[in-house]
Each structure stands twice: as structure tokens, then as C-alpha cells.
Amino acid sequence: MRTLKLIALCALLAAAASSFFGPAQAQTPSVADIKATAEAIQALTDQQKTINDNQTKIDEKLADIAENIRVARLYSARAK
């Protein structure tokens, strides 16, 4: 009797697993999906370019600040 319950449970689990993990159905993307994807990629590319430009500006400003600090330290060392 216990063996019969175990076999039934295994069969039930196998049926449930096959319904969850069955082969994926191929979906063909529509033209609207392709256009939306292309627009999203273009928007991300533009955002990445803007971020890179801003990072370059930040790096330039940090270099200027570092140079100003270096010069200030030189002058303060001479003043002593």
C-alpha cells in the first residue's frame, strides 16, 4: 500500500514538473516590439553618452581642484 502511494506521488510530481518545465513556445516578435526595443536601445545609448560626458567634466574639475590644492600647499609651505 505504501509503495502504491509513493508511485502515485511520483507520477503526480512528474506531471506537475512537465507542465512547469515543458518546452518553451517560440514567440515571433512583432514589428512594434522590434521598434520599441530599438528605441529603448537608442535611449540607453544616449543616456550612456551623457553620463560619460558628465564624468569627463567631473574628472576635469577634480583635476583643477587637485592642482589648486597643490599650489596652495606650496605657497603655505613657503610662508612658514
N, CA, C and O atoms as a printed pandas DataFrame, in Angstrom:
     atom_number atom_name residue_name chain_id  residue_number  x_coord  y_coord  z_coord
0              1         N          MET        A               1    0.825   -1.190    0.000
1              2        CA          MET        A               1    0.000    0.000    0.000
2              3         C          MET        A               1    0.871    1.257    0.000
3              4         O          MET        A               1    0.587    2.225   -0.706
4              5         N          ARG        A               2    1.925    1.225    0.795
5              6        CA          ARG        A               2    2.806    2.379    0.870
6              7         C          ARG        A               2    3.528    2.591   -0.457
7              8         O          ARG        A               2    3.759    3.731   -0.861
8              9         N          THR        A               3    3.881    1.519   -1.128
9             10        CA          THR        A               3    4.553    1.605   -2.414
10            11         C          THR        A               3    3.626    2.228   -3.447
11            12         O          THR        A               3    4.074    3.010   -4.286
12            13         N          LEU        A               4    2.371    1.902   -3.399
13            14        CA          LEU        A               4    1.394    2.448   -4.335
14            15         C          LEU        A               4    1.247    3.955   -4.133
15            16         O          LEU        A               4    1.124    4.689   -5.113
16            17         N          LYS        A               5    1.255    4.430   -2.905
17            18        CA          LYS        A               5    1.177    5.864   -2.617
18            19         C          LYS        A               5    2.424    6.589   -3.114
19            20         O          LYS        A               5    2.345    7.698   -3.643
20            21         N          LEU        A               6    3.577    5.945   -2.935
21            22        CA          LEU        A               6    4.828    6.534   -3.401
22            23         C          LEU        A               6    4.849    6.650   -4.924
23            24         O          LEU        A               6    5.299    7.659   -5.468
24            25         N          ILE        A               7    4.373    5.641   -5.591
25            26        CA          ILE        A               7    4.322    5.669   -7.065
26            27         C          ILE        A               7    3.340    6.733   -7.537
27            28         O          ILE        A               7    3.626    7.449   -8.496
28            29         N          ALA        A               8    2.204    6.848   -6.889
29            30        CA          ALA        A               8    1.214    7.860   -7.262
30            31         C          ALA        A               8    1.770    9.261   -7.030
31            32         O          ALA        A               8    1.557   10.160   -7.844
32            33         N          LEU        A               9    2.479    9.444   -5.927
33            34        CA          LEU        A               9    3.079   10.742   -5.630
34            35         C          LEU        A               9    4.134   11.093   -6.673
35            36         O          LEU        A               9    4.192   12.233   -7.133
36            37         N          CYS        A              10    4.968   10.127   -7.050
37            38        CA          CYS        A              10    5.983   10.362   -8.087
38            39         C          CYS        A              10    5.336   10.716   -9.415
39            40         O          CYS        A              10    5.817   11.608  -10.114
40            41         N          ALA        A              11    4.273   10.046   -9.770
41            42        CA          ALA        A              11    3.578   10.329  -11.023
42            43         C          ALA        A              11    2.969   11.722  -10.995
43            44         O          ALA        A              11    3.010   12.440  -11.993
44            45         N          LEU        A              12    2.411   12.102   -9.866
45            46        CA          LEU        A              12    1.828   13.436   -9.725
46            47         C          LEU        A              12    2.903   14.508   -9.829
47            48         O          LEU        A              12    2.701   15.521  -10.498
48            49         N          LEU        A              13    4.037   14.301   -9.179
49            50        CA          LEU        A              13    5.140   15.252   -9.256
50            51         C          LEU        A              13    5.704   15.337  -10.676
51            52         O          LEU        A              13    6.060   16.422  -11.136
52            53         N          ALA        A              14    5.786   14.214  -11.363
53            54        CA          ALA        A              14    6.283   14.215  -12.743
54            55         C          ALA        A              14    5.334   14.980  -13.655
55            56         O          ALA        A              14    5.781   15.714  -14.536
56            57         N          ALA        A              15    4.041   14.817  -13.456
57            58        CA          ALA        A              15    3.063   15.545  -14.264
58            59         C          ALA        A              15    3.130   17.040  -13.989
59            60         O          ALA        A              15    3.029   17.846  -14.914
60            61         N          ALA        A              16    3.297   17.412  -12.737
61            62        CA          ALA        A              16    3.393   18.829  -12.388
62            63         C          ALA        A              16    4.675   19.431  -12.946
63            64         O          ALA        A              16    4.663   20.553  -13.453
64            65         N          ALA        A              17    5.773   18.702  -12.858
65            66        CA          ALA        A              17    7.047   19.200  -13.372
66            67         C          ALA        A              17    7.002   19.361  -14.888
67            68         O          ALA        A              17    7.556   20.317  -15.430
68            69         N          SER        A              18    6.350   18.438  -15.562
69            70        CA          SER        A              18    6.292   18.549  -17.025
70            71         C          SER        A              18    5.448   19.741  -17.460
71            72         O          SER        A              18    5.688   20.317  -18.521
72            73         N          SER        A              19    4.461   20.113  -16.648
73            74        CA          SER        A              19    3.657   21.272  -17.014
74            75         C          SER        A              19    4.419   22.569  -16.762
75            76         O          SER        A              19    4.226   23.545  -17.487
76            77         N          PHE        A              20    5.286   22.598  -15.740
77            78        CA          PHE        A              20    6.067   23.793  -15.434
78            79         C          PHE        A              20    7.310   23.916  -16.301
79            80         O          PHE        A              20    7.673   25.015  -16.721
80            81         N          PHE        A              21    7.952   22.808  -16.564
81            82        CA          PHE        A              21    9.228   22.829  -17.256
82            83         C          PHE        A              21    9.146   22.258  -18.664
83            84         O          PHE        A              21   10.122   21.702  -19.166
84            85         N          GLY        A              22    8.016   22.388  -19.289
85            86        CA          GLY        A              22    7.840   21.895  -20.654
86            87         C          GLY        A              22    8.603   22.754  -21.642
87            88         O          GLY        A              22    9.185   23.773  -21.272
88            89         N          PRO        A              23    8.599   22.343  -22.889
89            90        CA          PRO        A              23    9.333   23.126  -23.897
90            91         C          PRO        A              23    8.713   24.508  -24.071
91            92         O          PRO        A              23    7.495   24.676  -24.027
92            93         N          ALA        A              24    9.578   25.479  -24.266
93            94        CA          ALA        A              24    9.112   26.854  -24.434
94            95         C          ALA        A              24    8.502   27.015  -25.816
95            96         O          ALA        A              24    8.999   26.464  -26.798
96            97         N          GLN        A              25    7.437   27.764  -25.876
97            98        CA          GLN        A              25    6.805   28.020  -27.156
98            99         C          GLN        A              25    7.485   29.217  -27.790
99           100         O          GLN        A              25    7.672   30.254  -27.154
100          101         N          ALA        A              26    7.848   29.063  -29.039
101          102        CA          ALA        A              26    8.535   30.140  -29.747
102          103         C          ALA        A              26    7.543   31.259  -30.051
103          104         O          ALA        A              26    6.459   31.021  -30.583
104          105         N          GLN        A              27    7.931   32.471  -29.708
105          106        CA          GLN        A              27    7.099   33.627  -29.998
106          107         C          GLN        A              27    7.852   34.505  -30.976
107          108         O          GLN        A              27    9.006   34.865  -30.742
108          109         N          THR        A              28    7.202   34.843  -32.059
109          110        CA          THR        A              28    7.842   35.726  -33.025
110          111         C          THR        A              28    7.554   37.159  -32.609
111          112         O          THR        A              28    6.403   37.516  -32.362
112          113         N          PRO        A              29    8.595   37.981  -32.531
113          114        CA          PRO        A              29    8.378   39.370  -32.132
114          115         C          PRO        A              29    7.676   40.140  -33.242
115          116         O          PRO        A              29    7.923   39.928  -34.429
116          117         N          SER        A              30    6.804   41.027  -32.826
117          118        CA          SER        A              30    6.100   41.841  -33.799
118          119         C          SER        A              30    6.958   43.034  -34.188
119          120         O          SER        A              30    7.975   43.313  -33.554
120          121         N          VAL        A              31    6.543   43.727  -35.227
121          122        CA          VAL        A              31    7.284   44.903  -35.692
122          123         C          VAL        A              31    7.292   45.978  -34.608
123          124         O          VAL        A              31    8.293   46.672  -34.426
124          125         N          ALA        A              32    6.193   46.114  -33.897
125          126        CA          ALA        A              32    6.117   47.108  -32.822
126          127         C          ALA        A              32    7.102   46.773  -31.708
127          128         O          ALA        A              32    7.723   47.668  -31.137
128          129         N          ASP        A              33    7.247   45.474  -31.396
129          130        CA          ASP        A              33    8.207   45.073  -30.365
130          131         C          ASP        A              33    9.633   45.388  -30.802
131          132         O          ASP        A              33   10.448   45.845  -30.000
132          133         N          ILE        A              34    9.928   45.146  -32.060
133          134        CA          ILE        A              34   11.273   45.410  -32.574
134          135         C          ILE        A              34   11.565   46.911  -32.543
135          136         O          ILE        A              34   12.657   47.327  -32.157
136          137         N          LYS        A              35   10.590   47.718  -32.949
137          138        CA          LYS        A              35   10.770   49.175  -32.921
138          139         C          LYS        A              35   10.932   49.680  -31.492
139          140         O          LYS        A              35   11.775   50.537  -31.225
140          141         N          ALA        A              36   10.131   49.154  -30.578
141          142        CA          ALA        A              36   10.227   49.578  -29.178
142          143         C          ALA        A              36   11.585   49.202  -28.595
143          144         O          ALA        A              36   12.170   49.971  -27.832
144          145         N          THR        A              37   12.079   48.041  -28.948
145          146        CA          THR        A              37   13.397   47.620  -28.475
146          147         C          THR        A              37   14.486   48.517  -29.043
147          148         O          THR        A              37   15.406   48.907  -28.324
148          149         N          ALA        A              38   14.391   48.846  -30.316
149          150        CA          ALA        A              38   15.377   49.722  -30.948
150          151         C          ALA        A              38   15.359   51.114  -30.309
151          152         O          ALA        A              38   16.414   51.707  -30.083
152          153         N          GLU        A              39   14.172   51.632  -30.020
153          154        CA          GLU        A              39   14.063   52.936  -29.371
154          155         C          GLU        A              39   14.654   52.899  -27.958
155          156         O          GLU        A              39   15.319   53.843  -27.531
156          157         N          ALA        A              40   14.406   51.809  -27.246
157          158        CA          ALA        A              40   14.957   51.682  -25.889
158          159         C          ALA        A              40   16.481   51.606  -25.929
159          160         O          ALA        A              40   17.163   52.199  -25.093
160          161         N          ILE        A              41   17.004   50.879  -26.900
161          162        CA          ILE        A              41   18.458   50.786  -27.034
162          163         C          ILE        A              41   19.046   52.150  -27.373
163          164         O          ILE        A              41   20.085   52.528  -26.832
164          165         N          GLN        A              42   18.396   52.885  -28.256
165          166        CA          GLN        A              42   18.885   54.218  -28.619
166          167         C          GLN        A              42   18.837   55.164  -27.416
167          168         O          GLN        A              42   19.764   55.945  -27.201
168          169         N          ALA        A              43   17.763   55.092  -26.639
169          170        CA          ALA        A              43   17.655   55.941  -25.450
170          171         C          ALA        A              43   18.753   55.607  -24.444
171          172         O          ALA        A              43   19.351   56.506  -23.853
172          173         N          LEU        A              44   19.016   54.323  -24.251
173          174        CA          LEU        A              44   20.084   53.931  -23.331
174          175         C          LEU        A              44   21.454   54.370  -23.836
175          176         O          LEU        A              44   22.310   54.773  -23.048
176          177         N          THR        A              45   21.660   54.294  -25.141
177          178        CA          THR        A              45   22.919   54.737  -25.723
178          179         C          THR        A              45   23.111   56.234  -25.506
179          180         O          THR        A              45   24.208   56.680  -25.168
180          181         N          ASP        A              46   22.046   57.006  -25.698
181          182        CA          ASP        A              46   22.118   58.453  -25.474
182          183         C          ASP        A              46   22.406   58.761  -24.001
183          184         O          ASP        A              46   23.216   59.636  -23.693
184          185         N          GLN        A              47   21.748   58.048  -23.105
185          186        CA          GLN        A              47   21.979   58.258  -21.682
186          187         C          GLN        A              47   23.411   57.913  -21.305
187          188         O          GLN        A              47   24.034   58.618  -20.510
188          189         N          GLN        A              48   23.935   56.830  -21.872
189          190        CA          GLN        A              48   25.306   56.439  -21.572
190          191         C          GLN        A              48   26.288   57.494  -22.059
191          192         O          GLN        A              48   27.274   57.781  -21.381
192          193         N          LYS        A              49   26.030   58.075  -23.228
193          194        CA          LYS        A              49   26.895   59.130  -23.762
194          195         C          LYS        A              49   26.862   60.350  -22.840
195          196         O          LYS        A              49   27.903   60.943  -22.556
196          197         N          THR        A              50   25.679   60.719  -22.377
197          198        CA          THR        A              50   25.540   61.847  -21.456
198          199         C          THR        A              50   26.287   61.575  -20.154
199          200         O          THR        A              50   26.962   62.460  -19.629
200          201         N          ILE        A              51   26.170   60.374  -19.641
201          202        CA          ILE        A              51   26.864   60.014  -18.397
202          203         C          ILE        A              51   28.365   60.096  -18.593
203          204         O          ILE        A              51   29.075   60.606  -17.726
204          205         N          ASN        A              52   28.859   59.601  -19.722
205          206        CA          ASN        A              52   30.300   59.655  -19.989
206          207         C          ASN        A              52   30.789   61.092  -20.117
207          208         O          ASN        A              52   31.865   61.427  -19.621
208          209         N          ASP        A              53   30.001   61.950  -20.783
209          210        CA          ASP        A              53   30.374   63.360  -20.897
210          211         C          ASP        A              53   30.426   64.027  -19.526
211          212         O          ASP        A              53   31.353   64.780  -19.227
212          213         N          ASN        A              54   29.426   63.745  -18.700
213          214        CA          ASN        A              54   29.395   64.320  -17.348
214          215         C          ASN        A              54   30.575   63.822  -16.512
215          216         O          ASN        A              54   31.166   64.588  -15.750
216          217         N          GLN        A              55   30.917   62.541  -16.655
217          218        CA          GLN        A              55   32.052   62.000  -15.907
218          219         C          GLN        A              55   33.350   62.667  -16.335
219          220         O          GLN        A              55   34.220   62.921  -15.502
220          221         N          THR        A              56   33.489   62.956  -17.629
221          222        CA          THR        A              56   34.679   63.650  -18.118
222          223         C          THR        A              56   34.768   65.047  -17.514
223          224         O          THR        A              56   35.844   65.482  -17.104
224          225         N          LYS        A              57   33.642   65.746  -17.461
225          226        CA          LYS        A              57   33.625   67.082  -16.855
226          227         C          LYS        A              57   33.993   67.019  -15.371
227          228         O          LYS        A              57   34.744   67.860  -14.876
228          229         N          ILE        A              58   33.465   66.027  -14.674
229          230        CA          ILE        A              58   33.764   65.869  -13.248
230          231         C          ILE        A              58   35.256   65.606  -13.057
231          232         O          ILE        A              58   35.882   66.181  -12.167
232          233         N          ASP        A              59   35.822   64.735  -13.893
233          234        CA          ASP        A              59   37.251   64.432  -13.778
234          235         C          ASP        A              59   38.104   65.671  -14.027
235          236         O          ASP        A              59   39.108   65.878  -13.344
236          237         N          GLU        A              60   37.715   66.498  -14.998
237          238        CA          GLU        A              60   38.461   67.733  -15.268
238          239         C          GLU        A              60   38.399   68.688  -14.081
239          240         O          GLU        A              60   39.408   69.285  -13.705
240          241         N          LYS        A              61   37.209   68.830  -13.489
241          242        CA          LYS        A              61   37.063   69.714  -12.334
242          243         C          LYS        A              61   37.852   69.201  -11.141
243          244         O          LYS        A              61   38.451   69.990  -10.411
244          245         N          LEU        A              62   37.860   67.893  -10.934
245          246        CA          LEU        A              62   38.639   67.331   -9.838
246          247         C          LEU        A              62   40.132   67.553  -10.056
247          248         O          LEU        A              62   40.866   67.808   -9.101
248          249         N          ALA        A              63   40.583   67.459  -11.292
249          250        CA          ALA        A              63   41.990   67.707  -11.586
250          251         C          ALA        A              63   42.336   69.169  -11.305
251          252         O          ALA        A              63   43.400   69.461  -10.760
252          253         N          ASP        A              64   41.442   70.085  -11.672
253          254        CA          ASP        A              64   41.669   71.504  -11.377
254          255         C          ASP        A              64   41.736   71.751   -9.872
255          256         O          ASP        A              64   42.606   72.483   -9.401
256          257         N          ILE        A              65   40.835   71.151   -9.128
257          258        CA          ILE        A              65   40.822   71.318   -7.675
258          259         C          ILE        A              65   42.108   70.750   -7.075
259          260         O          ILE        A              65   42.710   71.363   -6.193
260          261         N          ALA        A              66   42.524   69.579   -7.554
261          262        CA          ALA        A              66   43.756   68.982   -7.039
262          263         C          ALA        A              66   44.955   69.873   -7.325
263          264         O          ALA        A              66   45.840   70.006   -6.480
264          265         N          GLU        A              67   44.996   70.479   -8.494
265          266        CA          GLU        A              67   46.093   71.386   -8.833
266          267         C          GLU        A              67   46.066   72.620   -7.935
267          268         O          GLU        A              67   47.112   73.065   -7.464
268          269         N          ASN        A              68   44.884   73.173   -7.697
269          270        CA          ASN        A              68   44.768   74.334   -6.810
270          271         C          ASN        A              68   45.221   74.005   -5.395
271          272         O          ASN        A              68   45.878   74.820   -4.747
272          273         N          ILE        A              69   44.879   72.829   -4.917
273          274        CA          ILE        A              69   45.310   72.409   -3.580
274          275         C          ILE        A              69   46.822   72.255   -3.543
275          276         O          ILE        A              69   47.460   72.660   -2.571
276          277         N          ARG        A              70   47.401   71.678   -4.583
277          278        CA          ARG        A              70   48.852   71.505   -4.635
278          279         C          ARG        A              70   49.568   72.856   -4.576
279          280         O          ARG        A              70   50.535   73.023   -3.834
280          281         N          VAL        A              71   49.074   73.828   -5.376
281          282        CA          VAL        A              71   49.673   75.158   -5.384
282          283         C          VAL        A              71   49.503   75.832   -4.026
283          284         O          VAL        A              71   50.427   76.479   -3.532
284          285         N          ALA        A              72   48.333   75.684   -3.429
285          286        CA          ALA        A              72   48.098   76.288   -2.113
286          287         C          ALA        A              72   49.030   75.697   -1.070
287          288         O          ALA        A              72   49.517   76.424   -0.204
288          289         N          ARG        A              73   49.289   74.405   -1.129
289          290        CA          ARG        A              73   50.210   73.786   -0.180
290          291         C          ARG        A              73   51.633   74.304   -0.385
291          292         O          ARG        A              73   52.366   74.527    0.578
292          293         N          LEU        A              74   52.015   74.492   -1.646
293          294        CA          LEU        A              74   53.353   75.042   -1.910
294          295         C          LEU        A              74   53.506   76.428   -1.305
295          296         O          LEU        A              74   54.498   76.723   -0.639
296          297         N          TYR        A              75   52.499   77.285   -1.548
297          298        CA          TYR        A              75   52.575   78.640   -1.012
298          299         C          TYR        A              75   52.526   78.653    0.517
299          300         O          TYR        A              75   53.209   79.455    1.154
300          301         N          SER        A              76   51.722   77.771    1.102
301          302        CA          SER        A              76   51.647   77.756    2.554
302          303         C          SER        A              76   52.952   77.234    3.161
303          304         O          SER        A              76   53.342   77.660    4.248
304          305         N          ALA        A              77   53.622   76.320    2.471
305          306        CA          ALA        A              77   54.904   75.817    2.970
306          307         C          ALA        A              77   55.975   76.894    2.891
307          308         O          ALA        A              77   56.848   76.955    3.757
308          309         N          ARG        A              78   55.927   77.745    1.869
309          310        CA          ARG        A              78   56.903   78.843    1.718
310          311         C          ARG        A              78   56.654   79.938    2.732
311          312         O          ARG        A              78   57.593   80.629    3.128
312          313         N          ALA        A              79   55.435   80.113    3.157
313          314        CA          ALA        A              79   55.090   81.199    4.069
314          315         C          ALA        A              79   55.620   80.945    5.470
315          316         O          ALA        A              79   55.750   81.889    6.250
316          317         N          LYS        A              80   55.921   79.735    5.804
317          318        CA          LYS        A              80   56.350   79.412    7.180
318          319         C          LYS        A              80   57.754   79.790    7.445
319          320         O          LYS        A              80   58.250   79.580    8.552
